[in-house]
Amino acid sequence: MAETSPKNRCGYIAIVGRPNVGKSTLLNHVLGQKISITSRKPQTTRHQVIGIKTEPGYQIVFVDTPGLHKGEPKAINRYMNRAASSALKHVNAVIFVVDRTTWNAEDEMVLKLLQPDTVPTVVAVNKVDLLEDKRALLPHLQFLADQADFKAIIPLSALRNEHIGALESEVVKFLPEGQFFYPEEQITDRSQRFLAAEIVREKITRQLGDELPYAVSVEIEEFKEDNGILHLAALILVERKGQKKILIGSGGTRLKAIGSDARRDMEKLFDQQVMLRLWIKVRSGWSDDERALRSLGYDDV
């Protein structure tokens, strides 16, 4: 009797949780490449970002999402919550990321949206390497188990790449048999322009998260290759003149540092020399204007 070849598995896995629990860091380490920006500031991620992990026999299409948060004071906050909630539609399973032994009202809100009885849900208890008292972990795992019918609860450290393999092995179980959705070499569905804009925004957030929290957006206005060099021009949008001054810094030093850091990351990502130009424009109230948000690309949900 002829042997039948093993069938491939392929499906969508949403990564959800409240802000700042490490969802994007987890995705980057699962993929072994940075496609989703990170910082210590909550709500760094604003869009759904797809990351594709292909291994022999299976392909996981991860959907990284903005942190679900209570209160929606501005249009951009409402957009982020819609982006996160819409990721729960038509997925094969969910990774619910929580932060160590913390459980608060926003975690509770996420749990209510998840409906783990309907969609298989695996809890990733992230940042356990930062726990001062490791004895607190076991009772918290029992507390989580009592909250819902989770398929598994896995303590891990995304940043240190600890136990991520166990998480991946768990979610593969929920992938249906089928052909791969994407070519094996593809790792995201996002364009190079999008990734470049996100890198610039990450550097701004990391340097100015406290002074300039969420009033910044970035557009790539030029993206072209000439003689092997990638030429990019990025427009940084702020809401007030004072914010523009903060971004520029004394003698332009801060803007130069942001550009230098962003260029280095782009050269790693695109594997070629990059020439990057940055400039800043003030557009009052853009983050609370639905039409302005759509024009800036916040319309993918």
GIVENLIN-V37967 format. One record per run of one state. SS is the DSSP state (helix for helix, strand for strand, loop for the rest). FROM is the first residue (numbers start at 1). TO is the last residue. If there is no record, write none. Layout:
ss: {SS	SS}
from: {FROM	FROM}
to: {TO	TO}
//
This chain:
ss: {loop	strand	loop	strand	loop	helix	loop	strand	loop	strand	loop	strand	loop	helix	loop	strand	loop	helix	loop	strand	loop	helix	loop	helix	loop	strand	loop	strand	loop	strand	loop	helix	loop	strand	loop	strand	loop	helix	loop	strand	loop	strand	loop	helix	loop	helix	loop	strand	loop	helix	loop	helix	loop}
from: {1	9	17	18	19	23	32	49	56	58	65	68	69	75	87	93	100	105	115	121	127	128	131	135	146	152	156	157	158	162	163	164	173	177	178	188	189	192	209	217	227	229	239	241	249	250	271	274	283	286	289	290	296}
to: {8	16	17	18	22	31	48	55	57	64	67	68	74	86	92	99	104	114	120	126	127	130	134	145	151	155	156	157	161	162	163	172	176	177	187	188	191	208	216	226	228	238	240	248	249	270	273	282	285	288	289	295	301}
//
